[in-house]
């Protein structure tokens, strides 16, 4: 039981670090002007205007990893983050599946199993599950 809790905690932290680091492992800043440039030129999603897509991406990329690291609303955050690689695979980089399959695998574990005992979710469930 304790090993599963530790794995969930490590998975939460690792998936958080993935969204704040570049492929070389360096911590990178996520900025709205950069996202606007990317969404206007390189990404070009067919259903969403670039401005809305860029602000949605920045909001998701900055808020959900923090929720995962804290173990707060873990399943919801994992579900939202699963949408990011899905959109990227379908509309932007269809051949980048080796990276995205790793993200999806970690997020699916968190979605199915939850955050584990070392999380705010667990504390809230214990407190209000009476």
Secondary structure, DSSP 8 states (H G I E B T S, - for coil): -HHHHHHHHHHHHHHHHHHTB-TTS-B----HHHHHHHIIIII--SSS-HHHHHHHHHHHHHHHHHHHHHTSSHHHHHHHHHHHHHHIIIII-TT-HHHHHHHHHHHHHHHHH-S-SSSHHHHHHHHH--
